Amino acid sequence: MIRLLLPHFRPYRRRVAGGLAAILAKVVVGMAAPLLVGHAVDAFRRETSASTLLGYGGVLILVALIQGVFSYLQRMVLVGVSRDIEFDLRNEYFAHLERQPPQFFHQRYTGDLMARATNDLQAVRMICGPAVMYAANTVFEAAGALFFMARIHWSLTLLALATMPFVAFATKLFGERIHRHFERVQDRFSALSARVQENFAGVRVVRAYAREDEEQRAFAEVNREYLQANRRLIRWSAAFHPLLQMLIGLGFATVLWYGGQLALRGRITVGEFVTFNLFLGKLVWPMIAVGWVINLVQRGSASWARIREVLATEPAVRDEEPLQAAAIRGSVELRRLTFTYPDAGEPALRDLDLEVRAGQTVAVVGRTGAGKSSLLQLLPRLFDPPPGTLLLDGVDARRLRLAELRAAIAMVPQETFLFSATVAENIALGKPTASRAEVERAAELAGLADDLLELPQGLDTVVGERGVTLSGGQRQRVALARALLRAPAILLLDDCLSAVDAATEARILDNLRQVFPGRTVFQVSHRVSAVRDADLILVLDRGRIAERGRHDELVEKGGLYADLHLRQQLEAELEAV
């Protein structure tokens, strides 16, 4: 799993090499200190003088200074590289999410995706920087120390390493447990984040139904599970380091016992014995660092697996080869189109056949769940239709570049979304280069002129998160203005005026008739009054086209459309009484 991170190091390989060189230089310089101390001890035993003491002391200070410089360089370079890789991974992760279709987000919690982008990514960064730095330090330091220890006395060196098999066994055992428990911690953190995100997004519903106490209890339970998972992780992590230190201490004790005897017998000098112990001391940090690095790697690999799970998810809707370039004019053809949502049993649309010329206005009506929104979502390929069933200007929609296809289409969905920006910025989302006059014109056509006069700063008023400071009707009209400003070849209106009254809808539709000519319009509505002027009206029933024709033809036919028309007439008469 960790080897999959290696390509992310490639752009920074020279800096990584420079950081490793700084570590090697620091270790090499540091090896001089024990040797100097050993020589100093033997020199003092022969002859003690102030000049000798000052000489050795000055060299040791110089060694420490040089070590400090290289230590600074290694941290600056390698930790800096880890931050750059984190930056790249975060961009890659976000870009990958942006390419995913709606169904991906229907199947995953927002809080879980956020946890992977924050907590998990931080754990991966620790592999790319601190883990690399301390692992290299460990290898170089251990290799240098063992080399000089073996030169002093090889059997004493073997005795010092007698506890290493136990260290390796403990590292493997604890590493596996830490990895498993950290995965559980991250899963609990994702659940915690998802709970918080849902409550913040649905705070109005929580307040409206007085669910504060229940939600607090539910959050406390999820929080408790996260705490317990962390405690289990802490137990293994906390036991790991003391165990390593105990094993290291046993090695020290045996070296002191056997090395002391060698020094007393004259097999090694006192200076060599001191030097050996100083090099053995240099092995202490590498042996402890091994445990810490393994801990980081286990945590990071668990997090990297969670991030890879998202990155490895191929977008269900993507460009397919071979692609065809086409300037979309707006003609639409359906050929026996049958569509079923992923993981759904019954088709949402069945055997649809339809030909729409460029510039026509097509209205789509029907009961709730008839398939109206499903049809509109297939046109910009928010979901993929079966091959050969949806053609734009005679070309299979799946053979058109997604960017070109969607650039020619503007859609106003039922549930509008506004960003935490000004009204003008929300309108200009699809056309950032639009002039102020164009934005104002789009707002006027969408029926926002009077509302803008009531807003504190008109078009420059900042709306709250998701446009919460605006009414439902105002949000819909901002979304409509956004689509109109784009001047698309195909305009999709998915019951986008359901939150405004009939009089306001009629006024807006009068405005829209100025922009309908020359572009293909698909208009979903529950109000017959909104669609009566359409060139073609489709009546959907259980995913099939039950009726088609113009308003007068369908009323005379006396079918589903006529029944809907009659009921709405009666409702209007009752409201007028």
C-alpha positions in Angstrom: 0.0 0.0 0.0 2.8 2.5 0.9 4.6 1.9 -2.4 1.6 3.5 -4.1 2.8 6.8 -2.5 6.2 6.6 -4.3 4.9 8.4 -7.5 4.0 11.4 -5.3 7.7 11.7 -4.3 8.9 11.8 -7.9 8.6 15.6 -8.5 10.6 16.2 -5.3 13.2 13.5 -5.7 16.1 16.0 -5.8 15.0 17.7 -2.6 14.5 14.3 -0.9 18.0 13.3 -2.0 19.3 16.6 -0.5 17.4 15.9 2.7 18.9 12.4 3.0 22.3 13.7 2.2 21.9 16.2 5.1 20.9 13.3 7.4 24.0 11.3 6.3 26.3 14.3 6.8 24.8 14.9 10.3 25.3 11.3 11.3 28.9 11.1 9.9 29.8 14.3 11.8 28.1 13.0 14.9 30.1 9.8 14.8 33.2 11.8 15.7 31.9 12.8 19.1 32.1 9.3 20.8 35.5 8.7 19.2 36.8 12.1 20.5 35.5 11.3 24.0 37.2 7.9 24.0 40.5 9.4 22.8 40.1 12.1 25.4 39.6 9.6 28.3 42.7 7.6 27.3 44.7 10.9 26.8 43.7 12.1 30.3 44.7 8.8 31.8 48.2 9.3 30.3 48.5 13.0 30.9 46.0 15.6 32.2 46.4 19.2 31.0 44.2 22.2 30.5 45.3 22.6 26.9 44.2 19.0 26.1 40.9 19.5 27.8 40.2 22.7 25.9 41.3 21.2 22.6 38.9 18.2 22.9 36.2 20.5 24.3 36.5 22.9 21.4 36.3 20.2 18.8 33.2 18.7 20.4 31.5 22.1 20.4 32.4 22.4 16.7 30.9 18.9 16.0 27.7 19.9 17.8 27.4 23.1 15.8 27.9 21.3 12.5 25.4 18.7 13.5 22.9 21.4 14.4 23.2 22.9 10.9 22.6 19.6 9.1 19.8 18.8 11.5 18.1 22.1 10.6 18.6 21.4 6.9 17.1 17.9 7.0 14.0 19.1 8.8 13.5 22.1 6.5 13.8 19.9 3.4 12.0 16.7 4.3 9.2 18.2 6.3 8.8 20.8 3.5 8.5 18.0 1.0 5.9 16.3 3.1 3.8 19.5 3.1 4.2 19.8 -0.7 3.0 16.2 -1.1 0.1 16.9 1.3 -0.8 19.9 -0.9 -0.7 17.7 -4.1 -2.7 14.9 -2.5 -5.4 17.3 -1.2 -5.7 18.8 -4.7 -5.9 15.4 -6.3 -8.5 14.2 -3.8 -10.7 17.3 -4.3 -10.4 17.1 -8.1 -11.3 13.5 -8.0 -14.4 14.2 -5.9 -15.4 17.0 -8.3 -15.5 14.4 -11.2 -17.8 12.1 -9.3 -21.5 11.9 -10.4 -24.4 12.6 -7.9 -24.8 8.9 -7.1 -21.3 8.8 -5.5 -22.4 11.5 -3.0 -25.7 9.8 -2.4 -23.9 6.7 -1.2 -21.3 8.4 1.1 -21.6 10.8 4.0 -20.1 14.3 3.6 -18.5 14.1 7.0 -16.7 10.9 6.1 -15.3 12.4 2.9 -14.2 15.5 5.0 -12.5 13.2 7.6 -10.5 11.6 4.9 -9.4 15.0 3.5 -8.3 16.2 7.0 -7.4 13.6 9.6 -6.4 10.8 7.2 -4.4 13.1 5.0 -2.5 14.4 8.0 -1.6 10.8 8.9 -0.4 10.2 5.4 1.8 13.4 5.5 3.5 12.0 8.6 4.7 9.0 6.5 6.0 11.3 3.8 8.0 13.6 6.1 8.7 12.7 9.7 8.6 8.9 9.1 11.1 9.1 6.2 13.4 11.5 8.1 13.5 9.4 11.3 13.8 6.1 9.4 16.8 7.4 7.5 18.3 8.7 10.7 17.7 5.3 12.3 19.4 3.4 9.4 22.4 5.7 9.1 22.9 6.1 12.9 22.6 2.3 13.5 24.9 1.4 10.7 27.6 3.9 11.8 27.3 2.9 15.5 27.5 -0.8 14.8 30.5 -0.4 12.5 32.5 1.4 15.2 31.3 -0.9 17.9 32.3 -4.0 15.9 35.8 -2.4 15.4 36.2 -2.1 19.2 35.0 -5.6 20.1 32.8 -7.8 17.9 31.6 -10.3 20.6 30.5 -7.4 22.8 28.6 -6.0 19.8 26.8 -9.3 19.3 25.9 -9.3 23.0 24.5 -5.8 22.7 22.3 -7.0 19.9 21.0 -10.0 21.8 17.7 -8.3 22.5 17.0 -7.4 18.9 14.9 -10.5 18.0 12.6 -9.6 20.9 12.4 -6.0 19.7 11.5 -7.3 16.2 8.8 -9.6 17.6 7.3 -6.9 19.8 7.4 -4.4 16.9 5.5 -6.8 14.6 2.9 -7.7 17.3 2.2 -4.2 18.4 2.4 -2.8 14.9 -0.4 -5.0 13.7 -2.6 -4.1 16.7 -1.9 -0.4 16.3 -2.8 -0.5 12.6 -6.1 -2.3 13.2 -7.1 0.0 16.1 -6.1 3.2 14.2 -8.4 2.1 11.3 -11.3 1.8 13.8 -10.4 5.2 15.2 -10.6 6.8 11.8 -13.9 5.1 11.1 -15.3 6.4 14.3 -14.0 9.9 13.5 -15.7 9.7 10.1 -19.0 8.8 11.8 -18.5 11.7 14.3 -17.8 14.2 11.5 -20.9 13.0 9.5 -23.1 13.4 12.6 -21.9 17.0 13.1 -22.2 17.9 9.4 -25.8 16.6 9.2 -26.8 18.5 12.4 -25.3 21.8 11.2 -26.9 21.4 7.7 -30.3 20.4 9.2 -30.3 22.8 12.2 -33.6 24.3 11.2 -35.3 20.9 11.2 -33.7 20.0 14.5 -35.1 23.2 16.1 -38.5 22.9 14.4 -39.0 19.5 15.9 -37.4 20.2 19.2 -34.8 17.5 18.7 -31.9 19.2 20.4 -31.8 16.8 23.4 -32.2 13.7 21.3 -29.5 14.8 18.9 -27.1 15.7 21.8 -27.6 12.2 23.2 -27.0 10.6 19.8 -23.9 12.7 19.3 -22.7 11.8 22.8 -23.0 8.1 21.9 -21.0 8.5 18.7 -18.4 10.6 20.6 -18.2 7.9 23.3 -17.5 5.3 20.6 -14.7 7.5 19.2 -13.3 8.0 22.7 -13.3 4.3 23.4 -11.6 3.5 20.1 -8.9 6.0 21.0 -8.4 4.5 24.4 -7.9 1.0 22.9 -5.3 2.5 20.6 -3.6 4.4 23.4 -3.3 1.2 25.5 -1.3 -0.5 22.7 0.7 2.6 21.8 1.5 3.4 25.5 2.7 -0.2 26.2 4.8 -0.3 23.1 7.5 2.3 24.0 8.1 1.1 27.7 8.5 -2.4 26.4 11.1 -1.3 23.9 12.9 0.7 26.5 13.0 -2.3 28.8 14.5 -4.5 26.1 17.0 -1.8 25.4 17.8 -1.5 29.1 18.6 -5.2 29.3 21.0 -4.8 26.4 22.7 -2.0 28.3 23.0 -4.0 31.5 24.6 -7.0 29.7 27.1 -4.6 27.9 28.1 -2.9 31.2 28.6 -6.3 32.9 30.6 -8.0 30.1 32.3 -4.8 28.8 33.4 -3.9 32.3 35.1 -7.3 32.7 36.9 -6.8 29.3 38.2 -3.4 30.5 39.4 -4.8 33.8 41.2 -7.6 32.0 42.8 -5.1 29.6 41.2 -6.5 26.5 39.9 -3.0 25.7 40.9 0.3 27.1 38.8 2.4 29.3 38.5 5.0 26.5 37.3 2.2 24.1 34.8 1.0 26.8 33.4 4.6 27.1 33.3 5.0 23.3 31.5 1.7 23.0 28.9 2.8 25.5 28.4 6.1 23.8 27.9 4.4 20.4 25.5 2.0 22.2 23.7 5.1 23.5 23.4 6.2 19.8 21.5 3.0 19.2 18.9 3.8 21.8 17.2 6.5 19.8 17.2 4.4 16.6 15.7 1.4 18.4 13.0 3.7 20.0 12.5 5.5 16.7 11.9 2.2 15.0 8.8 1.8 17.1 7.7 5.3 16.6 8.2 5.1 12.8 6.3 1.8 12.6 3.5 3.5 14.6 3.4 6.3 12.1 3.6 3.9 9.1 0.8 1.8 10.5 -1.4 4.8 11.1 -0.5 6.4 7.8 -1.0 3.2 5.8 -4.5 2.8 7.4 -5.3 6.3 6.4 -3.8 6.0 2.9 -6.0 2.9 2.3 -9.0 5.0 3.2 -8.0 7.8 0.8 -7.1 5.3 -1.9 -10.5 3.8 -1.6 -11.9 7.1 -2.8 -9.2 7.8 -5.4 -9.6 4.3 -6.9 -13.3 4.9 -7.5 -13.6 5.5 -11.2 -16.2 8.1 -12.0 -19.4 6.3 -13.2 -19.8 9.1 -15.8 -16.7 9.9 -17.8 -15.5 10.6 -21.3 -15.6 7.5 -23.5 -13.4 6.8 -26.5 -13.6 7.5 -29.3 -14.9 11.1 -28.8 -16.6 13.2 -31.4 -16.3 17.0 -31.5 -19.6 18.8 -32.1 -21.0 22.3 -31.8 -24.2 21.5 -30.1 -27.2 23.2 -31.7 -29.9 21.6 -29.6 -31.8 18.8 -31.4 -32.5 15.9 -29.1 -33.5 12.3 -30.0 -34.5 9.5 -27.7 -34.4 5.9 -29.1 -36.1 3.4 -26.9 -34.5 4.9 -23.9 -34.8 2.7 -20.8 -32.9 3.9 -17.7 -32.5 2.3 -14.2 -30.8 4.0 -11.4 -27.8 2.1 -9.9 -28.9 -0.4 -7.3 -32.6 0.3 -8.2 -34.9 -2.6 -9.1 -37.4 -0.9 -11.4 -36.5 1.3 -14.4 -37.2 5.0 -13.9 -37.8 5.5 -17.6 -39.1 2.9 -20.1 -38.9 2.7 -23.9 -38.9 6.5 -24.5 -39.0 7.5 -28.2 -38.8 11.2 -28.9 -37.5 13.7 -31.5 -37.1 17.3 -30.6 -35.9 19.9 -33.2 -33.4 22.6 -32.1 -35.3 25.6 -30.8 -38.4 23.7 -29.7 -39.9 24.0 -26.2 -40.9 20.7 -24.7 -42.9 20.6 -21.5 -42.9 17.5 -19.3 -45.7 16.8 -16.8 -46.9 13.9 -14.7 -47.4 12.6 -11.2 -44.7 12.6 -8.6 -42.3 9.8 -9.4 -43.3 9.6 -13.1 -39.7 10.1 -14.3 -39.7 13.8 -15.2 -36.5 14.8 -13.3 -34.8 11.5 -14.3 -35.2 12.5 -18.0 -33.7 15.9 -17.5 -30.7 14.5 -15.5 -29.8 12.3 -18.5 -29.4 15.1 -20.9 -26.2 16.6 -19.3 -25.2 13.1 -18.3 -25.5 13.5 -14.6 -26.3 9.9 -15.0 -25.4 7.9 -18.1 -28.1 6.7 -20.5 -27.6 3.3 -22.2 -25.4 3.6 -25.4 -27.2 4.8 -28.4 -30.4 5.8 -26.7 -29.8 9.6 -26.3 -28.5 11.6 -29.3 -27.7 15.3 -29.5 -27.6 16.7 -33.0 -27.5 13.0 -34.2 -24.4 12.1 -32.1 -24.6 9.7 -29.2 -24.4 11.8 -26.0 -21.8 9.4 -24.6 -19.4 10.2 -27.4 -19.4 13.9 -26.7 -16.9 15.4 -24.3 -18.5 16.0 -21.0 -17.0 19.5 -20.8 -18.4 20.5 -24.3 -21.8 18.8 -23.6 -22.3 20.5 -20.3 -21.0 23.9 -21.6 -24.0 23.8 -24.0 -26.6 23.0 -21.3 -27.8 25.0 -18.4 -30.0 23.3 -15.8 -32.1 24.7 -13.0 -32.9 21.9 -10.6 -35.8 21.6 -8.2 -33.5 21.9 -5.2 -31.3 24.9 -5.8 -27.8 25.4 -4.3 -26.2 28.8 -3.7 -22.7 29.4 -2.5 -21.8 31.7 0.4 -21.1 34.6 -1.9 -22.9 37.7 -3.3 -26.1 37.3 -5.3 -24.1 38.6 -8.3 -21.4 36.0 -7.9 -23.9 33.3 -7.6 -25.6 34.4 -10.8 -22.3 34.7 -12.7 -21.1 31.2 -11.6 -21.5 29.7 -15.1 -20.1 32.8 -16.8 -17.5 34.6 -14.6 -16.6 37.0 -17.4 -20.1 38.4 -17.6 -20.5 42.2 -17.3 -22.5 43.9 -14.6 -25.2 44.8 -17.1 -25.5 41.1 -18.2 -25.9 40.0 -14.6 -28.6 42.6 -14.0 -30.4 41.6 -17.2 -30.4 38.0 -16.2 -31.7 38.9 -12.7 -34.5 41.0 -14.3 -35.6 38.1 -16.6 -35.7 35.8 -13.6 -38.1 38.1 -11.8 -35.5 39.2 -9.2 -35.7 43.0 -9.8 -38.2 43.8 -7.0 -36.4 41.5 -4.6 -33.0 43.1 -5.2 -34.5 46.5 -4.1 -35.3 45.0 -0.7 -31.9 43.3 -0.2 -29.4 45.4 1.9 -26.9 45.7 -0.9 -28.8 44.5 -3.9 -26.7 42.3 -6.2 -23.8 42.7 -3.8 -25.7 41.2 -0.8 -23.8 38.2 0.6 -26.2 35.2 1.0 -25.7 32.8 3.8 -24.5 29.2 3.6 -26.5 27.4 0.8 -28.4 30.7 0.4 -30.2 30.3 3.7 -30.8 34.1 4.1 -33.0 34.1 1.0 -36.5 32.6 0.7 -37.1 29.5 -1.3 -38.5 31.4 -4.2 -35.6 33.9 -4.3 -33.1 31.0 -4.3 -34.9 29.4 -7.3 -34.9 32.7 -9.2 -31.2 33.3 -8.5 -30.5 29.8 -9.9 -32.7 30.6 -12.9 -30.8 33.9 -13.5 -27.6 31.8 -13.4 -28.8 29.6 -16.2 -30.2 32.4 -18.3 -26.9 34.3 -18.1 -25.1 31.4 -19.7 -27.3 31.6 -22.8 -27.1 27.8 -23.4 -28.2 25.9 -26.5 -30.3 23.6 -24.3 -32.1 25.0 -21.2 -33.5 22.5 -18.6 -36.0 23.8 -16.1 -36.9 21.2 -13.5 -40.0 22.6 -11.8 -37.7 25.5 -10.9 -40.6 27.9 -10.0 -42.4 25.6 -7.6 -41.7 27.9 -4.6 -43.3 31.0 -6.2 -46.9 31.8 -6.5 -48.8 31.4 -9.7 -48.9 35.2 -10.5 -45.1 35.5 -10.1 -44.6 32.4 -12.1 -46.8 33.8 -14.9 -44.8 37.0 -14.9 -41.4 35.2 -15.0 -42.7 32.9 -17.8 -43.6 36.0 -19.9 -40.0 37.2 -19.4 -38.6 33.8 -20.4 -40.5 33.7 -23.7 -38.0 36.4 -24.7 -35.1 34.0 -24.3 -36.8 30.7 -25.4 -36.6 31.4 -29.1 -33.5 29.9 -30.7 -32.8 27.4 -27.9 -34.2 24.0 -27.0 -36.1 24.1 -23.7 -37.2 21.2 -21.5 -39.6 22.5 -18.9 -40.9 20.3 -16.1 -43.8 21.8 -14.1 -46.8 20.6 -12.1 -48.9 23.6 -13.2 -50.7 23.3 -16.5 -50.7 27.1 -16.8 -46.9 27.1 -17.1 -46.7 24.7 -20.0 -49.8 25.4 -22.1 -47.7 27.4 -24.7 -45.1 24.7 -25.2 -44.5 23.3 -28.7 -44.8 19.8 -27.4 -46.2 18.5 -24.1 -45.1 15.0 -22.8 -47.2 13.3 -20.1 -45.1 10.8 -18.2 -46.7 8.0 -16.2 -44.6 5.3 -14.5 -41.6 6.2 -16.7 -43.5 5.9 -20.0 -44.8 8.6 -22.3 -48.5 8.2 -21.8 -49.5 11.2 -23.9 -47.9 13.7 -26.2 -49.1 16.7 -28.1 -50.0 20.4 -27.7 -52.2 21.8 -25.0 -55.5 22.0 -26.9 -55.0 18.5 -28.4 -54.4 16.9 -25.0 -57.3 18.7 -23.3 -59.7 17.4 -26.1 -58.2 13.9 -25.8 -59.6 13.6 -22.3 -56.7 11.6 -20.8 -54.3 12.2 -17.9 -53.4 15.7 -19.0 -57.1 16.7 -19.4 -57.7 15.4 -15.9 -54.8 17.4 -14.5 -56.0 20.5 -16.3 -59.5 20.1 -14.9 -58.4 19.6 -11.3 -56.1 22.7 -11.4 -59.0 24.8 -12.9 -61.2 23.7 -10.0 -58.5 24.5 -7.4 -58.0 28.0 -9.0 -61.8 28.6 -8.8 -61.9 27.6 -5.2 -59.0 29.8 -4.3 -60.7 32.7 -6.0 -63.9 32.3 -3.9 
